[in-house]
Amino acid sequence: MKATIWHNPKCGTSRKTLAILENLSKVEVEVIEYLKNPPSREKLAQLYRDAGISPNEGLRLRGTDAMERGLPDASADEVLEAMVVDPILIERPLVETDKGVRLCRPQDTVLDIL
């Protein structure tokens, strides 16, 4: 099975999720450091759609200026656009497999799609 993790190595939850993936021999892991290689608007929209959440639910509030910018109350399109311009606004980690996508907070959520 292949799993793609949209990862921030500075994030403890992201590191723990990656460790779960790497410790499973049946999983081939692709790591994308999304701050260096952000997803396109279309890819981000697809990830949230497949995870069954809105872009607003995938918005990172902690350590960002999302509140000051009014993003929690903005439209999904406005949130996606802000995330593309400033990927620090993307809550992490997102993991995608053939079984679906999850925002892995807490990290054990990844087990739902393995």
NORJO-V132812 format. One record per residue. N is the residue number from 1. SS is DSSP state (hx for helix, st for strand, lp for the rest). PSI is psi in radians with two decimals (none if undefined). Layout:
BEGIN
N,SS,PSI ; N,SS,PSI
END
This chain:
BEGIN
1,lp,2.48 ; 2,st,2.42 ; 3,st,2.31 ; 4,st,2.21 ; 5,st,2.21 ; 6,st,1.80 ; 7,st,2.54 ; 8,lp,1.93 ; 9,lp,-0.26 ; 10,lp,-0.15 ; 11,lp,2.16 ; 12,hx,-0.76 ; 13,hx,-0.69 ; 14,hx,-0.75 ; 15,hx,-0.72 ; 16,hx,-0.69 ; 17,hx,-0.78 ; 18,hx,-0.70 ; 19,hx,-0.72 ; 20,hx,-0.84 ; 21,hx,-0.77 ; 22,hx,-0.43 ; 23,lp,-0.03 ; 24,lp,1.98 ; 25,lp,-0.43 ; 26,lp,-0.03 ; 27,lp,2.18 ; 28,st,2.04 ; 29,st,2.26 ; 30,st,2.15 ; 31,st,2.17 ; 32,st,1.99 ; 33,st,1.70 ; 34,lp,-0.34 ; 35,lp,-0.51 ; 36,lp,-0.62 ; 37,lp,1.32 ; 38,lp,2.60 ; 39,lp,2.70 ; 40,lp,2.89 ; 41,hx,-0.74 ; 42,hx,-0.74 ; 43,hx,-0.75 ; 44,hx,-0.78 ; 45,hx,-0.72 ; 46,hx,-0.74 ; 47,hx,-0.82 ; 48,hx,-0.72 ; 49,hx,-0.83 ; 50,hx,-0.45 ; 51,hx,-0.21 ; 52,lp,0.46 ; 53,lp,2.82 ; 54,lp,2.78 ; 55,hx,-0.62 ; 56,hx,-0.59 ; 57,hx,-0.35 ; 58,hx,0.19 ; 59,st,2.22 ; 60,lp,2.15 ; 61,lp,-0.76 ; 62,lp,2.25 ; 63,lp,0.25 ; 64,lp,3.05 ; 65,lp,0.43 ; 66,lp,-0.73 ; 67,lp,-0.83 ; 68,lp,-0.53 ; 69,lp,-0.08 ; 70,lp,0.33 ; 71,hx,-0.55 ; 72,hx,-0.46 ; 73,hx,0.08 ; 74,lp,2.91 ; 75,lp,2.80 ; 76,hx,-0.70 ; 77,hx,-0.73 ; 78,hx,-0.67 ; 79,hx,-0.80 ; 80,hx,-0.77 ; 81,hx,-0.75 ; 82,hx,-0.68 ; 83,hx,-0.67 ; 84,hx,-0.73 ; 85,hx,-0.66 ; 86,lp,1.45 ; 87,hx,-0.19 ; 88,hx,-0.31 ; 89,hx,-0.14 ; 90,st,2.10 ; 91,lp,2.52 ; 92,lp,2.85 ; 93,lp,2.52 ; 94,st,2.36 ; 95,st,2.34 ; 96,st,2.25 ; 97,st,3.14 ; 98,lp,-0.35 ; 99,lp,-0.06 ; 100,st,-2.94 ; 101,st,2.48 ; 102,st,2.50 ; 103,st,1.90 ; 104,lp,1.18 ; 105,lp,1.81 ; 106,lp,2.96 ; 107,hx,-0.51 ; 108,hx,-0.25 ; 109,hx,-0.45 ; 110,hx,-0.49 ; 111,hx,-0.40 ; 112,hx,-0.44 ; 113,hx,0.33 ; 114,lp,none
END
